[in-house]
Amino acid sequence: MTDQSQALATEKEARDVAEQARETEWEHPSFARELFLGRFRPDLIYPHPPNDTAEEARAKPFMDKLKAFLDKVDSAEIDRTGEIPEPLVQELRDMGAFGIKIPKEYGGLGLSQMSYIRAMELVTSKDGSLVALLSASQSIGVPQPLKLFGTDEQKKKYFPRLAKGAISAFALTEVDAGSDPANLRTTATPTEDGQHFIINGEKLWCTNGTRAELFVVMARTPDKQSSKGKTVKQITAFIVDASMPGVEVVHRLHFMGLKAIENGVIRFTNVKVPRENILWAEGKGLKLALVTLNTGRLTIPAGCAGAGKSMLRIVRKWGMERVQWGQPIGKHEAVAQKIARMAANTFAMEAIAELSAALYEKGGYDIRLEAALAKLYNTEAGWKIIDDTMQIRGGRGYETAYSLASRGEEPIAVERAMRDYRINLIFEGSSEIMRLFIAREAVDHHFKLAFNIVNPESTMKERLSAMAKSSPFYLTWYPSRWIGAGQLKTYREFGKLATHMRFLEHNTRHLGRSIFHAMVRYGPKLERKQAVLFRAVDIGAELFAMSASCVRAMMLAEKGQKEAITLADTFCREARLRIEDLFRNLYGPNDENLYKLALSVLKGEQAWLEQGIVAENCEMGIDQPVAEGRLPSVPIEREALAGAV
């Protein structure tokens, strides 16, 4: 078992580890970064990067096979049994679905990131457990970091195996280390000759872990001393083969949704790993994870768009079929407004996902903020769409597909979609962590220039130095956030959407000023004002969503899809109201009161409110019979998986 006796990392230690892993430089432009600096740069995204028709032609045979495969998948059976049948997995292997982006020279399909996310969008529209299997193996599993950081020898060794369908997993999370990697307990100790590392530890919530042949394992290697004599924690990424002695699947875990997800607790006991299995370099593990996730996070937004499309199809059909009070329910204004927003938001979600991927494909572009915004925005917008679909379907939405079919109705699995979708707001960075990450990047430029001016711990020399360094920037930047040439632009080329482009220009400046004002107002305390920072992030996210929607609508309109303008216009009208509300309440008049009440609750001062209930029994039901695929968490022996792998 992992040693849990060590004290948890302090706040400073946690921050130091996170800062050490950050990408601190911006070598390439970023539209989203410019937004948070108050600079509206449509030239970075408009015209929308064109679709690669040659790539689409290359991808078509695979996409056709994948669609035909999905048409025959029984997702209700997968949900009930909690298992993806091995013949289905093998069929995916045979068509190359586990090697979509692996170069052809290694046996992969050699398709682009755009083709990959479109494939995952297609799979998501059918089955959440299947997309978890494919995406976890390729978005964050071995293929992506291997492609980015692997040596030629590593690529030659592992890519052909992965292309043939070897399932992979990413092992970072532990009991005490989720979003805070400073608490990582898994260790990798070098042998005396330095040629191997001995890995010991236990990983939690490892998606694909119970079926994986290969892992990317994050482990602590020996600390190093900085030039200033400071101890620096080292976290290193290793490629670990599941067949290595000491790799053990302890439990397969089961969840509210994604009933067939292959997620588990994985234990590493004296696992001897060759030094050449290090990915990138010692101490680079967390940075590797962050860079990998920049690309990996492009997958979830596309999947969310696919889920939104599926729900829109359901309500469009049901809205006309279901008649109440003499007319179809879709024509009642209360329902009609939900349907309209669902359509507009689905359009925006696809615009965000495809623009972010297109910018990555274009190259010479830093997408770390775009990917994070896409993940944050689409997961939350998609959840609202799922919830509205449930409401519109009513009792039939809450009823299982199996039950609907058993009484002769169409088995539309909205409740399964809701169960499967909910995890999107949590994994690969919860909504809260995404907002913290984006906020940190949003204030980064100001902190680099001016933090020592407002930092109470700064010496007079440090303050004077910071003032001298920052003055040239702020003397020009700040006035131009109020008045500038951009205000004279009409954006006439955007036609009906021009008014929204002018709104974007004006409110991007407003956002830049507001972030600066917040830093001046709170100084170092700003990092604790999460509610203020989160509202600023949400404004930036809405501005990004509006921008993506407008440029995509223009691209589609030029191809004859004029209806896209209507969708973008409706989305932007709604987004503007949300932005104006966020600006009005940026400093949250009730923030302090809410925080004080929360502390009171945590202290137990409001425990009287919990009277009149039955205390939860954590052991209740563990010995009850299994029903509808709800499997108890039980130990799984490695031998039991041999046939499946």
matplotlib code that plots the C-alpha trace (Angstrom):
import matplotlib.pyplot as plt

x = [0.0, 1.0, 2.5, -0.1, 1.8, 3.5, 2.0, 0.1, 1.8, 1.5, -0.3, 3.1, 4.5, 1.5, 1.8, 5.5, 5.0, 2.2, 4.3, 7.3, 5.1, 3.6, 4.5, 5.8, 6.5, 4.3, 6.3, 3.2, 0.1, -3.1, -6.5, -7.8, -4.7, -5.2, -8.8, -7.8, -5.3, -8.1, -7.0, -9.5, -7.6, -10.0, -7.1, -5.9, -9.0, -10.7, -11.1, -11.8, -9.0, -10.4, -11.3, -8.6, -10.6, -7.7, -7.6, -11.4, -11.0, -8.3, -10.5, -13.7, -13.1, -12.4, -15.3, -17.7, -16.5, -16.8, -20.4, -21.4, -19.9, -21.7, -25.0, -24.9, -23.6, -26.2, -25.5, -28.4, -26.8, -23.4, -25.0, -26.9, -24.0, -21.3, -19.1, -17.9, -17.8, -14.3, -15.5, -16.5, -13.1, -11.4, -13.4, -12.3, -8.7, -9.1, -10.3, -7.5, -9.6, -6.9, -4.3, -6.1, -3.3, -0.4, 1.8, 1.3, 5.0, 4.3, 1.1, -1.4, -4.0, -2.0, -5.1, -5.2, -6.4, -9.5, -10.3, -9.7, -12.1, -14.7, -14.4, -14.8, -17.8, -19.4, -18.7, -20.0, -23.3, -23.8, -22.0, -20.2, -18.3, -16.9, -15.6, -14.0, -12.2, -10.9, -10.3, -8.5, -6.2, -5.3, -6.0, -4.0, -2.7, 0.7, 0.2, -0.1, 2.9, 4.9, 4.2, 5.2, 8.1, 9.1, 12.5, 12.9, 13.6, 10.5, 8.3, 9.7, 9.1, 5.6, 3.8, 3.3, 1.9, -0.4, -1.5, -2.6, -4.8, -2.8, -5.0, -3.2, -3.9, -2.7, -1.8, -1.5, -4.4, -3.9, -6.0, -4.4, -3.2, -5.8, -5.6, -2.9, 0.1, 2.3, 0.8, 1.9, 3.1, 4.1, 7.9, 10.5, 13.8, 16.9, 18.8, 22.4, 23.7, 21.2, 19.9, 16.5, 13.9, 11.8, 8.2, 6.1, 2.6, -1.0, -3.1, -6.8, -9.5, -7.1, -9.3, -8.6, -6.4, -8.2, -7.7, -4.5, -1.4, 0.7, 0.6, 2.0, 2.9, 3.7, 6.0, 8.3, 11.9, 14.6, 14.3, 16.9, 18.4, 18.0, 20.8, 19.3, 19.6, 15.8, 14.5, 12.6, 10.2, 10.7, 7.9, 8.8, 6.7, 7.5, 6.1, 5.2, 4.1, 1.2, 3.1, 6.0, 6.1, 4.5, 1.8, -1.6, -5.2, -6.6, -10.2, -12.4, -14.4, -18.0, -19.8, -23.1, -22.7, -20.3, -21.2, -18.7, -15.7, -12.6, -11.5, -9.6, -7.2, -3.7, -0.9, 2.8, 5.0, 8.7, 8.1, 11.5, 11.4, 14.4, 15.7, 15.0, 11.3, 11.3, 9.3, 11.0, 13.3, 13.5, 11.5, 9.5, 6.5, 4.0, 4.9, 4.5, 1.0, 0.0, 1.3, -0.4, -3.7, -3.5, -4.2, -6.1, -8.7, -9.7, -11.5, -14.0, -15.4, -16.0, -17.7, -19.9, -21.0, -21.9, -24.0, -25.7, -26.6, -28.1, -30.2, -31.3, -32.4, -34.5, -36.3, -36.9, -38.7, -40.5, -41.4, -43.6, -44.9, -46.0, -49.3, -50.7, -53.5, -54.2, -50.7, -47.2, -45.3, -42.5, -44.8, -45.5, -43.3, -41.8, -40.5, -39.8, -37.3, -35.5, -35.3, -34.0, -31.3, -30.3, -29.8, -27.9, -25.7, -25.0, -23.9, -21.6, -20.2, -19.2, -17.8, -15.6, -14.4, -13.6, -11.9, -9.7, -8.7, -8.2, -5.9, -3.9, -3.7, -2.6, 0.5, 2.4, -0.4, -0.5, -3.8, -3.4, -6.1, -8.3, -8.3, -9.1, -11.9, -13.3, -13.3, -14.9, -17.5, -18.7, -19.0, -21.2, -23.2, -23.7, -24.9, -27.6, -28.7, -28.9, -30.9, -33.3, -33.8, -34.7, -37.3, -38.8, -39.1, -40.6, -41.3, -40.0, -36.7, -36.4, -37.5, -34.8, -34.6, -35.0, -38.2, -39.5, -38.9, -40.5, -43.8, -43.6, -42.2, -39.1, -36.1, -34.7, -32.0, -32.0, -31.4, -28.4, -27.1, -27.4, -25.6, -22.8, -22.4, -22.0, -18.4, -17.4, -17.5, -15.1, -12.4, -9.4, -9.8, -13.0, -14.8, -13.3, -9.8, -10.2, -11.3, -8.3, -5.9, -7.4, -7.4, -3.7, -2.9, -5.2, -3.3, 0.1, 1.3, 0.2, 1.8, 5.1, 5.2, 3.5, 3.1, 6.0, 4.4, 1.4, 3.1, 3.4, 6.4, 8.3, 11.3, 11.4, 14.1, 11.9, 8.9, 10.9, 12.3, 8.8, 7.6, 10.4, 9.8, 6.0, 5.6, 6.4, 3.8, 1.0, 1.4, 0.3, -1.7, -4.1, -5.3, -5.7, -8.1, -10.4, -9.9, -8.3, -8.5, -10.5, -13.5, -13.7, -14.0, -17.5, -16.9, -19.2, -18.0, -19.8, -23.2, -25.9, -23.2, -21.3, -23.1, -21.8, -18.3, -18.4, -19.8, -16.8, -14.3, -15.8, -16.2, -12.8, -11.3, -13.7, -12.4, -8.8, -9.4, -11.5, -8.8, -6.2, -8.5, -9.1, -5.3, -4.8, -7.8, -6.8, -3.1, -1.7, -5.1, -6.6, -5.6, -8.0, -10.8, -11.9, -15.4, -14.2, -11.6, -14.2, -16.6, -13.7, -13.0, -16.6, -16.7, -13.6, -15.3, -18.4, -16.4, -14.4, -17.7, -19.2, -16.0, -15.9, -19.6, -19.3, -16.3, -17.7, -21.1, -19.3, -17.3, -20.5, -22.5, -19.9, -20.5, -24.2, -25.2, -27.0, -28.9, -25.6, -25.9, -29.3, -27.9, -24.8, -27.0, -29.3, -26.3, -24.6, -27.8, -28.1, -24.3, -24.4, -27.0, -24.8, -21.7, -23.5, -24.7, -21.3, -19.8, -22.5, -21.8, -18.0, -17.2, -20.0, -21.8, -22.7, -19.3, -18.2, -21.5, -21.5, -18.0, -18.7, -21.8, -19.7, -17.1, -20.0, -21.3, -17.9, -17.4, -20.7, -22.5, -25.4, -25.5, -28.9, -30.3, -29.5, -31.9, -34.8, -32.9, -31.4, -27.7, -26.1, -25.0, -21.9, -22.1, -25.8, -26.5, -23.0, -24.4, -27.5, -28.0, -26.6, -29.3, -29.2, -25.4, -24.7, -21.8, -20.1, -16.5, -14.6, -11.0, -10.0, -7.2, -4.8, -5.2, -8.9, -8.1, -5.7, -8.2, -9.8, -6.4]
y = [0.0, 3.6, 5.3, 7.7, 8.7, 11.7, 15.1, 16.8, 19.5, 23.0, 25.7, 27.2, 23.8, 23.0, 26.4, 26.0, 22.5, 23.9, 27.0, 24.8, 22.8, 25.9, 26.9, 30.3, 31.7, 32.5, 31.8, 31.9, 34.1, 33.2, 34.9, 34.0, 35.4, 38.7, 38.7, 38.7, 41.5, 43.6, 43.3, 42.0, 40.3, 38.9, 38.7, 35.7, 33.7, 35.3, 34.1, 30.8, 28.3, 26.4, 22.7, 20.4, 18.7, 16.3, 15.2, 14.8, 12.5, 10.5, 10.2, 9.2, 5.5, 5.2, 7.5, 5.4, 2.2, 3.8, 4.9, 1.5, 0.0, 2.3, 1.7, -1.9, -1.3, -2.1, 0.7, -0.2, -3.7, -2.2, 0.1, -2.8, -5.2, -2.8, -4.5, -3.7, -7.1, -8.1, -8.7, -5.0, -3.9, -6.1, -4.7, -1.2, -2.5, -3.9, -0.7, 1.3, 3.2, 3.0, 4.5, 7.3, 9.9, 7.5, 8.1, 5.6, 4.7, 3.0, 1.3, 4.0, 5.8, 9.0, 11.2, 14.8, 16.1, 17.5, 14.0, 12.6, 14.9, 14.4, 10.7, 11.1, 13.4, 10.6, 8.0, 10.3, 10.7, 6.9, 5.6, 7.3, 4.2, 3.6, 7.1, 6.9, 3.7, 5.3, 8.8, 8.0, 5.7, 8.3, 11.8, 11.4, 7.8, 6.8, 7.8, 11.6, 12.2, 9.7, 11.7, 15.0, 13.9, 10.4, 9.4, 7.7, 4.5, 4.8, 5.5, 2.5, 0.3, 1.4, 3.1, -0.2, -1.9, 0.9, 1.2, -2.5, -1.7, -2.0, 0.0, 2.6, 4.7, 7.8, 7.2, 10.5, 10.8, 9.3, 9.4, 12.7, 14.0, 15.1, 18.7, 19.2, 17.1, 18.3, 15.4, 12.7, 9.7, 7.2, 7.1, 6.0, 5.3, 4.8, 1.6, 1.8, 1.6, 4.2, 2.1, 1.4, 2.9, 1.0, 2.3, 2.0, 3.5, 3.4, 5.2, 6.0, 6.6, 5.4, 5.3, 2.2, 1.0, -2.4, -3.1, -1.3, -2.9, 0.3, 3.1, 6.6, 6.7, 9.9, 9.3, 11.3, 10.9, 12.2, 15.9, 18.3, 21.4, 24.7, 27.2, 29.0, 25.9, 25.3, 21.8, 21.2, 18.2, 16.1, 14.4, 12.2, 10.4, 6.7, 4.3, 1.2, -2.1, -3.9, -7.2, -6.0, -7.8, -5.8, -4.1, -5.0, -4.1, -3.8, -2.8, -2.0, 1.1, 1.8, 5.1, 6.9, 6.8, 5.3, 1.9, 0.1, 2.4, 0.4, 2.5, 1.2, 1.4, 0.3, -0.7, -0.6, -2.7, -2.7, -2.4, -2.2, 0.1, 0.9, 4.4, 4.6, 4.4, 8.0, 10.3, 13.6, 13.9, 13.5, 16.2, 17.0, 14.9, 17.5, 19.8, 16.9, 16.3, 19.9, 20.1, 16.8, 18.0, 21.1, 18.8, 16.2, 18.7, 19.4, 16.0, 16.6, 19.8, 18.0, 15.1, 17.6, 19.1, 15.6, 15.1, 18.4, 17.4, 14.1, 15.9, 18.5, 15.7, 14.2, 17.4, 18.5, 15.2, 15.1, 18.8, 18.1, 14.6, 15.4, 17.3, 18.9, 21.5, 21.3, 21.9, 20.3, 21.1, 22.6, 25.5, 26.4, 29.4, 27.9, 24.9, 26.8, 29.0, 25.9, 24.4, 27.7, 28.0, 24.4, 24.9, 28.1, 26.7, 23.5, 25.6, 27.6, 24.4, 23.0, 26.4, 26.5, 22.8, 23.1, 26.5, 25.4, 22.2, 24.2, 26.6, 23.7, 22.1, 25.4, 25.5, 28.4, 29.0, 28.6, 26.9, 26.3, 28.9, 28.0, 24.4, 25.2, 27.6, 25.0, 22.3, 24.6, 26.2, 23.2, 20.9, 23.4, 24.4, 20.7, 19.9, 22.5, 21.0, 17.5, 18.9, 20.8, 17.6, 15.7, 18.4, 18.5, 14.7, 14.8, 11.4, 9.7, 11.4, 10.1, 6.6, 4.2, 3.2, -0.5, 0.4, 2.4, -0.4, -3.0, -1.2, -0.5, 3.0, 4.2, 3.5, 7.0, 7.0, 10.6, 9.4, 7.4, 10.4, 12.5, 9.9, 9.5, 13.2, 14.5, 13.4, 15.8, 18.7, 16.8, 14.9, 16.3, 19.3, 20.2, 23.4, 25.0, 23.9, 25.1, 28.5, 28.7, 27.7, 30.2, 32.9, 32.3, 32.7, 35.7, 37.7, 36.4, 39.3, 41.8, 39.7, 39.5, 43.3, 44.8, 42.3, 43.6, 47.1, 45.8, 42.9, 43.9, 41.7, 43.6, 45.7, 49.4, 48.4, 45.7, 48.1, 50.8, 48.2, 46.9, 50.5, 51.2, 47.9, 48.3, 52.0, 51.9, 49.2, 50.7, 54.2, 53.1, 49.9, 51.4, 54.5, 52.3, 50.1, 53.1, 54.7, 53.1, 52.7, 49.5, 51.5, 53.0, 49.6, 48.9, 45.2, 45.7, 42.5, 40.5, 41.8, 40.9, 39.9, 43.2, 44.5, 41.6, 42.1, 45.7, 44.5, 42.1, 44.9, 47.1, 44.5, 42.9, 46.3, 46.3, 42.9, 43.9, 47.0, 45.1, 42.4, 45.2, 47.1, 43.9, 43.4, 47.0, 46.7, 43.4, 43.1, 39.7, 38.9, 38.6, 34.9, 34.2, 36.2, 33.2, 34.4, 37.6, 35.8, 33.2, 35.9, 37.5, 34.0, 33.5, 36.8, 35.8, 32.4, 34.1, 36.5, 33.5, 31.6, 34.7, 35.1, 31.5, 31.5, 34.6, 33.4, 29.9, 31.3, 33.5, 30.5, 28.4, 31.2, 31.6, 27.9, 28.4, 27.5, 30.9, 29.4, 29.5, 33.3, 33.0, 30.5, 32.7, 35.8, 34.2, 32.8, 36.2, 38.0, 35.6, 35.7, 39.5, 39.5, 37.0, 39.2, 42.4, 40.6, 39.3, 42.8, 44.3, 41.7, 41.3, 42.2, 40.1, 42.1, 38.9, 37.2, 38.0, 37.0, 33.7, 32.9, 33.7, 31.4, 28.6, 28.9, 28.8, 25.6, 24.0, 24.7, 22.9, 26.0, 25.3, 21.5, 22.0, 22.4, 18.7, 17.5, 15.3, 13.1, 9.6, 9.5, 8.0, 4.4, 4.0, 0.3, 0.1, -2.1, -3.6, -7.1, -6.5, -8.3, -6.6, -4.8, -3.1, -3.2, -1.7, -3.7, -3.7, -2.7, -5.9, -7.0, -8.1, -10.4, -9.7, -13.3, -12.6, -9.9, -11.9, -13.1, -9.7, -8.0]
z = [0.0, -0.5, 2.5, 3.8, 7.0, 5.4, 6.2, 3.4, 1.5, 2.8, 0.7, -0.2, -1.2, -3.4, -5.1, -5.7, -7.3, -9.5, -10.5, -11.3, -13.8, -15.5, -19.0, -18.2, -21.6, -24.5, -27.7, -29.9, -30.2, -28.4, -29.1, -25.7, -23.9, -25.8, -24.7, -21.0, -21.7, -23.1, -26.7, -29.2, -32.0, -34.6, -37.1, -35.1, -35.8, -38.8, -41.5, -39.8, -40.6, -43.6, -43.5, -44.9, -47.7, -48.4, -44.8, -44.8, -47.8, -46.0, -42.9, -44.7, -45.0, -41.3, -40.3, -42.4, -40.7, -37.3, -38.0, -39.3, -36.2, -33.9, -35.6, -34.4, -30.9, -28.1, -25.7, -23.4, -23.0, -22.3, -19.7, -18.0, -17.9, -17.2, -19.8, -23.3, -25.0, -26.2, -29.8, -30.0, -28.6, -31.1, -34.0, -32.9, -32.9, -36.4, -37.9, -36.3, -33.7, -31.1, -33.4, -35.1, -34.7, -34.7, -37.8, -40.6, -40.5, -37.1, -38.3, -37.3, -39.3, -39.4, -39.2, -37.8, -34.5, -36.3, -37.6, -34.2, -32.3, -35.0, -34.5, -30.7, -31.3, -33.3, -30.6, -27.8, -29.6, -29.2, -26.1, -23.2, -22.1, -25.6, -25.9, -22.5, -23.6, -26.8, -25.6, -22.4, -24.3, -26.9, -25.5, -22.3, -22.5, -23.9, -27.6, -27.0, -24.6, -26.7, -29.8, -28.1, -25.9, -26.8, -28.2, -31.6, -29.8, -27.6, -30.6, -32.5, -29.5, -28.5, -31.4, -33.4, -30.4, -29.6, -33.3, -33.2, -30.2, -27.0, -24.6, -22.5, -19.4, -17.6, -13.9, -11.9, -9.4, -5.9, -2.7, -1.6, -5.0, -7.5, -8.7, -6.1, -7.3, -4.4, -2.4, -4.8, -2.8, -5.5, -5.6, -8.2, -6.6, -8.7, -8.4, -7.3, -10.9, -12.0, -14.9, -13.4, -11.1, -8.5, -8.5, -5.4, -4.9, -5.7, -8.2, -8.0, -10.7, -13.4, -16.5, -18.6, -15.8, -15.4, -19.1, -20.0, -21.4, -21.0, -18.5, -18.2, -14.5, -12.6, -9.7, -7.3, -8.1, -5.6, -4.8, -6.1, -4.7, -6.6, -7.1, -4.1, -1.9, -2.0, -2.1, -5.4, -5.7, -8.8, -10.5, -13.5, -16.1, -16.9, -19.5, -17.5, -19.0, -17.2, -17.6, -15.4, -12.0, -9.2, -11.3, -9.8, -10.4, -6.9, -7.7, -10.6, -9.7, -10.6, -11.0, -11.4, -15.1, -17.7, -16.3, -18.5, -17.9, -17.2, -14.2, -11.3, -8.4, -9.6, -7.2, -8.1, -5.8, -6.4, -10.1, -11.9, -14.8, -17.1, -17.2, -20.9, -20.1, -18.7, -20.9, -21.7, -18.6, -14.8, -13.1, -16.2, -15.4, -14.4, -17.2, -19.6, -18.1, -18.6, -22.2, -23.0, -21.5, -23.7, -26.6, -24.7, -23.6, -27.2, -27.2, -24.4, -26.0, -29.3, -27.4, -25.6, -28.9, -30.1, -27.0, -27.6, -31.2, -29.9, -27.4, -30.0, -32.3, -29.5, -28.5, -32.1, -32.7, -29.4, -29.5, -32.6, -31.6, -28.1, -28.1, -25.0, -24.7, -28.4, -29.9, -30.0, -26.8, -28.9, -29.8, -26.2, -25.5, -22.3, -24.2, -27.4, -25.6, -24.2, -27.7, -29.3, -26.6, -27.1, -30.8, -30.4, -27.7, -29.6, -32.5, -30.2, -28.6, -32.0, -33.0, -29.9, -30.3, -34.0, -33.8, -31.0, -32.9, -36.1, -34.4, -33.1, -36.6, -38.1, -35.9, -34.5, -32.0, -28.2, -27.4, -23.7, -22.8, -25.8, -24.8, -21.2, -22.1, -24.5, -21.9, -19.3, -21.5, -23.4, -20.4, -18.6, -21.6, -22.5, -19.0, -19.3, -22.7, -21.1, -18.2, -20.5, -22.6, -19.4, -18.6, -22.0, -22.2, -18.6, -17.1, -20.3, -19.8, -16.2, -17.2, -18.4, -22.0, -20.9, -19.1, -22.1, -24.5, -22.2, -22.4, -26.2, -26.3, -28.2, -25.9, -25.8, -23.1, -21.7, -18.2, -19.3, -21.2, -18.0, -15.9, -18.5, -19.2, -15.6, -15.2, -18.0, -15.5, -13.2, -15.0, -16.9, -14.7, -12.8, -13.7, -10.6, -11.5, -15.0, -13.8, -11.4, -14.3, -16.7, -14.0, -13.3, -16.9, -17.2, -14.6, -15.4, -17.5, -14.8, -12.1, -13.9, -14.4, -11.4, -8.6, -6.5, -6.5, -4.5, -2.6, 1.1, 1.4, -1.3, -0.3, -1.4, -3.9, -5.4, -5.6, -7.4, -9.8, -10.6, -11.1, -13.5, -15.4, -15.7, -16.3, -20.1, -20.6, -18.5, -19.7, -23.2, -22.4, -19.8, -21.7, -24.8, -22.9, -22.8, -26.1, -29.2, -32.9, -32.5, -31.5, -34.9, -36.7, -38.1, -38.9, -41.8, -43.4, -40.7, -41.8, -39.3, -36.8, -37.0, -33.9, -31.9, -33.1, -31.9, -28.6, -28.4, -29.2, -26.5, -23.8, -24.4, -23.4, -20.4, -19.3, -19.5, -17.4, -14.9, -14.3, -13.8, -11.4, -9.4, -9.1, -7.9, -5.5, -3.9, -4.5, -3.4, -1.9, -5.4, -5.6, -2.7, -4.3, -6.4, -6.9, -8.5, -10.6, -11.7, -12.9, -14.9, -16.4, -17.3, -19.1, -21.1, -21.8, -23.1, -25.2, -26.7, -27.4, -29.2, -31.2, -32.2, -33.1, -35.3, -37.3, -37.8, -38.9, -41.5, -42.8, -43.1, -44.7, -47.4, -48.2, -48.4, -44.9, -44.2, -41.2, -39.3, -39.1, -37.3, -34.8, -34.1, -33.8, -31.2, -29.2, -29.1, -28.0, -25.0, -24.3, -24.2, -21.4, -19.4, -19.9, -18.8, -15.7, -14.9, -15.2, -12.9, -10.2, -10.7, -7.1, -5.7, -3.0, -1.2, -1.5, 2.0, 3.6, 1.7, 2.8, 6.5, 6.4, 4.8, 7.6, 10.1, 8.5, 8.5, 12.2, 12.9, 14.1, 11.7, 12.4, 14.0, 10.5, 9.9, 12.5, 11.5, 9.0, 9.1, 9.1, 6.0, 6.4, 4.2, 4.2, 3.2, 0.2, -0.4, 0.0, -2.0, -5.4, -8.5, -10.5, -13.9, -14.2, -10.8, -9.8, -6.3, -6.1, -5.7, -6.1, -9.6, -10.2, -13.1, -14.3, -14.8, -17.3, -19.3, -21.8, -22.2, -23.0]

ax = plt.figure().add_subplot(projection="3d")
ax.plot(x, y, z, "-o")
ax.set_aspect("equal")
plt.show()
